[in-house]
Every structure is written in C-alpha cells, then in structure tokens.
Amino acid sequence: MATATLSIDLDSVAANWRALDRLSAADTQTGAVVKADAYGLGAARVARALAHAGARRFFVSCAEEGATVRQALGPGPQISVFCGHMPGDTDMIHDLDLTPMLNSINQITRHFESLPGHPFGIQLDTGMNRLGIEAAEWEAVAAMVLEAGPELVMSHLACADEPGHEMNAAQLSEFHAMTDGIDVPRSLAATGGILLGPEYHFDLTRPGIGLYGGLPYEEATPTVALSLPVIQLRDVAIGESVGYGCGWIAEAPSQIATVAAGYADGLLRALGNRAVLWCGDVPCPLIGRVSMDLITVDVSHLDQTPRRLDILGPYQTVDDLAEAAETIGYEILTGLGQRYARRYIEGARGD
C-alpha cells in the first residue's frame, strides 16, 4: 500500500477544547473554530467531536464551510461565518441558519435588506487592518446596528502569540472604547488571547489552533500522526547524487529510502535537506529535494529495514516540522493533503 496514513485523534481535540474552556474565565462561553476544514483535519468529524465535548458555537471562514458543519451537526449549534455576508450567500445563510459576522457597511446593508430579522454578528477592526468595521464607521452605524440585535460583537488580535507585544494592550483598549456599554455578547480572544488572561476573554472565546495541538498553546495534546510508506530502498555509493538537481551527494556508502509523500501531500519543498523522519525513536534525515510525490530519507544507520517512517508523531509535532521549514504549524496542518488515508481515533477505537 503506497498511501500514507494520517491519524487524527478526536479525543485529543476534545481534550484540548475542555482544557481551553477551563482556562477561559468562569462566566465566558468557549466556542470552537473549525474553518479550513478544521485546520485540515476534517470539519465534519471534528465538529461532531467538539459538539460532544460541549461546544455550542462554531466559527468558519465562509458560508460553504458553514454548510459542511451544519450538515454534520444538524440544527441547534450556532455557526458563525467570519467573512460575513458575501454576494450570493443569502440563500445559504438563510436555509442553513448561519450567522454572518458583518465586516463592512456594505455587508450590513446587504444583510439587512436581503434577510431582515435573520441573526448576525459584527466584526470590528481594533487595529489589525484586515477585516472589520473601523471606529469612525462604527460610531456612525452603531445605534442602528445595535437596535437590530446582533448576536455577537467581536474583534481579532494581531499579536496574541507574543504576550509582551504592545499591540495586545492597544487592541484591548480600543475594543473597550468601541464596545463598552453595549448590551451584546463580546469576543476578542482566540487561542493566544485566552492565554493572555481573563481581561481578554469577555463573553466568548474562540480557540482554533490550540484545539489541534499547535502553538501558542504549549500544553496542548498533539492530535495528529503521519506515517509514510517506504516504496523502495537503494544503496548509493560515495559521490552519487539523489533526487532532482542532485540535491544531496553521498559522502559515504549509504542506504536511501524512497518514501511516498511530497509537496502534493503538504510536505513543503523547504523541508528538503532539513527535516527528519522517525523510525520508532530513531531520527532519519530527509535528504535532497522534496518532489511532488516522493521524498528520500537516509536510513543507513538503522538496524532494521523500515516499512514506514513517521514525519509527525510522538517525536515530532507540527510545530517541530514547521520550524524545519521556517514556517508555522498552521501551514503544516492546513496543507495536509487529501491523498492520505485518514484514520480517526475516538474512544478506544479508530476508523
């Protein structure tokens, strides 16, 4: 079998949610961010596991993602759409009972005209300059919007993964200035904001990456393992090269494993000659370039012939792998390819 196996531990995802729920202030509700197919792990399966753990408010990026989560969860849980009410979304928002987080005057107008009385939320820009209504715009429309009864008013922190960054306090102050005195639930904190402390928690927290075992939540339980099959072993003599561009030259007689995964499966090209794989607890260097479907690994030092090598598992987290590629764990997770055979672990069984 040449298909790699991606194991996804739903019990660990649920455990991370419960832990972040405990870290949130006592009177704060804890939601769950399942956008980008639950950070690459499968939104339907992950959302059901989180709902079973107690989550009742879910966040996705776009209405199409909301449709997947609604189909998985059925009626009841609230599903909020970060990108708001986009052109063409009206029927889907209505029929699937989605809650768009309106980000602009145009979106407010579109929503109020096309779906009067339908639930909505508001996203404010407190300094990130990405999505949200800016302070002057909010001042102009706040009375009208608040009269319509938003479900939530939120903003997003730009530097929450850097606890000492001055931007955190500045955005907190701006959020207070824009929202103090309103009788609407408020939300500012994702995973990093939860870790900043209860003054950032308000009425609802929205953990994302921490659910899936990534930084900045250092106490998170890892949720994924990725085992790659060895297709072929070959002996390479001193001076021979391996892979595209002769990216690695043998300096000693070597045994090289050709392994079934590449950049089409989310293994970034930047990992070439930098990452390691594992045979049990023994590290094996990835040598040469990462190609579309294959990587090559030096297994000369192993006492056994490997059938599979692990690139994610107990000895290497998504953030360890991200460090080798000079990126972040988010990119590793969300880039995991669809060719993997996915094995979900829940309770005492996997399927």
C-alpha positions as CSV (number, residue, x, y, z in Angstrom):
1,M,0.0,0.0,0.0
2,A,1.6,3.3,-1.2
3,T,-0.9,5.5,0.6
4,A,0.4,7.3,3.7
5,T,-1.8,7.2,6.9
6,L,-2.8,10.3,8.7
7,S,-4.1,9.5,12.2
8,I,-6.3,12.1,13.8
9,D,-7.1,11.8,17.5
10,L,-10.5,13.3,18.1
11,D,-10.3,12.5,21.8
12,S,-7.2,14.8,22.0
13,V,-9.1,17.6,20.0
14,A,-11.9,17.3,22.6
15,A,-9.5,17.3,25.5
16,N,-7.8,20.4,24.2
17,W,-11.2,22.1,23.9
18,R,-12.0,21.2,27.5
19,A,-8.7,22.5,28.7
20,L,-9.1,25.8,26.9
21,D,-12.6,26.0,28.2
22,R,-11.2,25.7,31.8
23,L,-8.7,28.4,31.0
24,S,-11.4,30.8,29.9
25,A,-13.0,32.9,32.6
26,A,-15.7,31.3,34.6
27,D,-18.5,33.3,33.0
28,T,-17.2,33.0,29.5
29,Q,-18.5,30.7,26.8
30,T,-16.0,28.7,24.8
31,G,-16.6,28.3,21.1
32,A,-14.6,26.4,18.5
33,V,-13.0,27.5,15.2
34,V,-13.4,24.8,12.6
35,K,-12.5,26.8,9.5
36,A,-10.3,25.5,6.7
37,D,-11.7,22.0,7.1
38,A,-11.0,22.1,10.9
39,Y,-7.4,23.2,10.1
40,G,-7.1,20.3,7.6
41,L,-8.3,17.5,9.9
42,G,-11.9,17.2,8.6
43,A,-14.5,19.7,9.7
44,A,-17.5,17.2,9.9
45,R,-15.7,14.7,12.2
46,V,-14.0,17.3,14.3
47,A,-17.2,19.4,14.7
48,R,-19.1,16.4,15.9
49,A,-16.4,15.5,18.4
50,L,-16.3,19.1,19.7
51,A,-20.1,19.3,20.0
52,H,-20.0,16.1,22.0
53,A,-17.4,17.7,24.3
54,G,-19.7,20.6,24.9
55,A,-19.1,23.2,22.2
56,R,-22.2,25.1,21.0
57,R,-20.8,27.9,18.9
58,F,-18.7,27.2,15.9
59,F,-16.8,29.5,13.6
60,V,-16.0,29.0,9.9
61,S,-14.4,31.2,7.2
62,C,-17.1,31.2,4.5
63,A,-20.7,30.1,4.0
64,E,-19.7,27.0,2.1
65,E,-17.7,25.8,5.1
66,G,-20.8,26.5,7.3
67,A,-22.8,24.2,5.1
68,T,-20.4,21.3,5.8
69,V,-20.6,21.9,9.6
70,R,-24.4,22.4,9.6
71,Q,-24.8,19.1,7.7
72,A,-22.6,17.4,10.3
73,L,-24.2,18.9,13.4
74,G,-27.8,19.4,12.4
75,P,-30.0,22.2,13.8
76,G,-29.1,23.8,17.1
77,P,-25.5,24.8,17.4
78,Q,-24.7,28.3,16.1
79,I,-22.3,28.5,13.2
80,S,-20.8,32.0,12.6
81,V,-19.1,33.0,9.3
82,F,-16.0,35.2,9.7
83,C,-16.2,36.5,6.1
84,G,-19.7,37.8,6.7
85,H,-22.5,38.0,4.2
86,M,-20.9,37.9,0.7
87,P,-22.7,38.3,-2.6
88,G,-24.5,35.1,-3.5
89,D,-24.6,33.8,0.1
90,T,-28.1,34.9,1.0
91,D,-30.0,31.6,0.4
92,M,-27.3,29.5,2.1
93,I,-27.2,31.8,5.2
94,H,-31.0,31.7,5.4
95,D,-31.6,28.0,4.7
96,L,-28.8,26.7,6.9
97,D,-29.3,29.2,9.7
98,L,-25.8,30.6,9.5
99,T,-24.7,33.7,11.4
100,P,-22.6,36.0,9.3
101,M,-20.1,38.3,11.1
102,L,-20.7,41.5,9.1
103,N,-17.4,43.3,8.4
104,S,-18.4,46.4,6.5
105,I,-21.2,48.9,5.8
106,N,-21.8,47.1,2.5
107,Q,-22.3,43.8,4.3
108,I,-24.6,45.4,6.9
109,T,-26.7,46.9,4.1
110,R,-26.8,43.6,2.1
111,H,-27.8,41.6,5.2
112,F,-30.4,44.0,6.5
113,E,-32.0,44.3,3.0
114,S,-31.9,40.7,2.0
115,L,-32.5,38.9,5.3
116,P,-34.3,41.3,7.7
117,G,-34.5,39.8,11.2
118,H,-32.0,37.0,10.4
119,P,-29.3,36.6,13.1
120,F,-26.0,38.3,12.5
121,G,-22.8,39.4,14.3
122,I,-20.4,42.3,13.9
123,Q,-16.7,42.2,13.5
124,L,-14.8,45.4,14.5
125,D,-11.3,46.4,13.4
126,T,-9.3,47.3,16.5
127,G,-6.0,47.8,14.7
128,M,-5.3,44.7,12.7
129,N,-6.4,46.4,9.4
130,R,-7.6,43.2,7.9
131,L,-11.4,42.6,8.4
132,G,-13.9,44.6,10.4
133,I,-15.6,47.9,10.8
134,E,-13.3,50.8,11.8
135,A,-14.0,53.1,14.7
136,A,-15.4,56.0,12.7
137,E,-17.7,53.8,10.7
138,W,-18.9,52.0,13.8
139,E,-19.7,55.3,15.5
140,A,-21.9,56.2,12.6
141,V,-23.9,52.9,12.4
142,A,-23.7,51.5,16.0
143,A,-27.1,52.8,17.1
144,M,-28.9,51.3,14.1
145,V,-27.0,48.0,14.2
146,L,-27.4,47.5,17.9
147,E,-31.1,48.2,17.6
148,A,-31.3,45.2,15.2
149,G,-29.9,43.0,17.9
150,P,-26.6,41.4,16.9
151,E,-25.7,38.0,18.4
152,L,-22.1,38.9,19.0
153,V,-19.6,41.8,18.6
154,M,-16.0,40.6,18.0
155,S,-12.6,41.7,17.0
156,H,-9.3,39.8,16.4
157,L,-5.9,40.2,18.0
158,A,-2.9,40.6,15.7
159,C,-0.1,39.7,18.1
160,A,-1.7,37.4,20.7
161,D,1.1,34.8,20.2
162,E,3.6,37.4,21.5
163,P,2.3,38.1,25.1
164,G,4.6,41.1,25.6
165,H,3.7,42.8,22.3
166,E,2.3,46.3,22.9
167,M,-0.3,45.7,20.2
168,N,-2.3,43.4,22.6
169,A,-2.9,46.1,25.2
170,A,-3.6,48.7,22.5
171,Q,-6.3,46.5,20.8
172,L,-7.8,45.6,24.2
173,S,-8.1,49.3,24.9
174,E,-9.6,50.0,21.5
175,F,-12.1,47.2,21.9
176,H,-13.3,48.6,25.2
177,A,-13.6,52.1,23.7
178,M,-15.7,50.7,20.8
179,T,-17.9,48.4,22.8
180,D,-18.2,49.3,26.5
181,G,-21.8,49.9,27.4
182,I,-23.4,47.8,24.7
183,D,-25.8,45.0,25.8
184,V,-24.4,42.5,23.4
185,P,-22.0,39.5,24.0
186,R,-18.4,40.4,23.1
187,S,-15.5,38.3,21.9
188,L,-11.8,39.2,21.4
189,A,-9.7,36.1,22.2
190,A,-8.7,33.2,20.1
191,T,-6.2,30.6,21.4
192,G,-3.5,33.2,22.0
193,G,-5.9,35.7,23.6
194,I,-7.1,33.0,26.0
195,L,-3.5,32.6,27.2
196,L,-3.2,36.4,27.7
197,G,-5.6,36.2,30.6
198,P,-9.2,36.8,31.7
199,E,-9.2,40.6,30.8
200,Y,-9.2,39.4,27.1
201,H,-11.9,36.8,27.4
202,F,-15.1,38.9,27.6
203,D,-18.3,36.8,26.9
204,L,-16.9,34.3,24.4
205,T,-13.5,32.8,23.4
206,R,-12.8,31.3,20.0
207,P,-10.0,28.8,20.3
208,G,-8.6,27.5,17.0
209,I,-5.0,26.3,16.6
210,G,-4.9,25.2,20.3
211,L,-7.6,22.6,19.6
212,Y,-5.4,20.9,17.1
213,G,-2.2,20.7,19.2
214,G,-0.4,23.8,17.9
215,L,1.4,26.8,19.4
216,P,1.0,29.1,21.2
217,Y,-0.8,26.6,23.4
218,E,2.2,24.8,24.7
219,E,0.2,22.5,26.9
220,A,-1.9,21.2,24.1
221,T,-2.1,17.4,23.5
222,P,-0.9,16.5,20.0
223,T,-3.7,15.5,17.7
224,V,-2.1,14.1,14.5
225,A,0.4,11.4,13.4
226,L,1.5,10.9,9.9
227,S,3.2,7.6,8.8
228,L,4.6,7.4,5.3
229,P,5.3,4.1,3.5
230,V,8.7,3.2,2.1
231,I,8.4,2.3,-1.5
232,Q,12.0,1.3,-2.3
233,L,15.4,1.0,-0.7
234,R,18.6,1.5,-2.7
235,D,22.3,1.6,-2.0
236,V,24.1,4.8,-3.0
237,A,27.9,4.9,-3.4
238,I,30.2,7.7,-2.4
239,G,29.9,10.6,-4.8
240,E,26.5,9.6,-6.2
241,S,23.6,12.1,-6.1
242,V,20.0,11.7,-5.0
243,G,16.9,13.4,-6.4
244,Y,16.2,16.4,-8.6
245,G,19.0,18.9,-9.1
246,C,21.5,16.4,-7.5
247,G,20.4,18.0,-4.2
248,W,22.3,15.5,-2.0
249,I,25.7,13.9,-2.6
250,A,26.7,10.8,-0.7
251,E,29.8,11.3,1.4
252,A,29.8,7.6,2.5
253,P,28.2,4.4,1.3
254,S,24.5,5.0,2.1
255,Q,21.1,3.3,2.1
256,I,18.3,5.6,0.9
257,A,14.6,5.0,1.4
258,T,12.2,6.4,-1.2
259,V,9.1,7.4,0.7
260,A,5.5,8.0,-0.7
261,A,4.7,11.7,0.0
262,G,5.7,15.0,-1.4
263,Y,4.6,18.6,-1.8
264,A,1.3,17.4,-3.3
265,D,0.7,16.0,0.1
266,G,1.6,19.1,2.0
267,L,5.3,18.4,2.7
268,L,6.8,21.8,1.9
269,R,9.8,21.9,-0.5
270,A,11.6,23.9,2.2
271,L,11.9,20.7,4.2
272,G,14.5,19.3,1.8
273,N,17.8,18.5,3.4
274,R,16.4,20.0,6.7
275,A,13.6,17.8,8.1
276,V,13.9,14.4,9.8
277,L,11.6,11.4,9.8
278,W,11.5,8.8,12.6
279,C,11.7,5.0,12.7
280,G,10.4,4.4,16.1
281,D,12.6,6.7,18.3
282,V,15.4,6.9,15.8
283,P,15.7,10.1,13.6
284,C,16.4,9.7,9.9
285,P,17.3,12.8,7.9
286,L,15.3,13.8,4.8
287,I,17.9,14.2,2.1
288,G,17.7,16.0,-1.2
289,R,14.7,17.9,-2.6
290,V,11.0,17.3,-1.8
291,S,9.4,16.3,-5.0
292,M,5.7,16.2,-5.9
293,D,5.0,12.6,-4.7
294,L,8.2,11.4,-3.1
295,I,10.9,12.2,-0.6
296,T,14.2,10.4,0.1
297,V,15.5,9.5,3.5
298,D,18.9,8.3,4.7
299,V,18.3,5.1,6.7
300,S,21.9,3.8,6.6
301,H,22.1,3.8,10.4
302,L,19.1,1.6,11.0
303,D,19.4,-1.9,12.3
304,Q,16.2,-2.9,10.6
305,T,14.6,-2.5,7.2
306,P,11.8,0.2,7.6
307,R,8.4,-0.4,6.1
308,R,7.2,3.0,7.2
309,L,8.7,6.2,8.5
310,D,6.9,8.8,10.7
311,I,7.1,12.5,9.9
312,L,4.5,13.5,12.6
313,G,4.1,11.6,15.8
314,P,5.4,11.4,19.4
315,Y,8.9,12.6,18.5
316,Q,7.9,15.4,16.1
317,T,5.0,17.8,16.4
318,V,3.5,20.0,13.7
319,D,5.5,22.9,15.2
320,D,8.7,21.0,15.1
321,L,8.2,20.3,11.4
322,A,7.2,23.9,10.8
323,E,10.4,25.1,12.4
324,A,12.4,22.9,10.0
325,A,10.6,24.7,7.1
326,E,10.8,28.1,8.7
327,T,7.0,28.4,8.8
328,I,4.2,27.9,11.3
329,G,2.2,24.9,12.5
330,Y,-0.9,26.4,10.9
331,E,0.6,26.0,7.4
332,I,1.7,22.4,8.1
333,L,-1.8,21.4,9.4
334,T,-3.9,23.1,6.8
335,G,-1.7,21.8,4.0
336,L,-2.1,18.1,4.8
337,G,-3.1,16.6,1.5
338,Q,-6.2,14.7,0.6
339,R,-4.4,11.6,-0.7
340,Y,-3.7,10.4,2.9
341,A,-5.7,7.5,4.2
342,R,-7.3,9.2,7.2
343,R,-7.7,7.2,10.4
344,Y,-9.9,8.8,13.1
345,I,-9.3,7.8,16.7
346,E,-12.2,8.2,19.1
347,G,-12.8,6.4,22.3
348,A,-10.9,3.1,22.3
349,R,-11.2,2.6,18.6
350,G,-10.2,4.1,15.2
351,D,-11.8,4.0,11.8
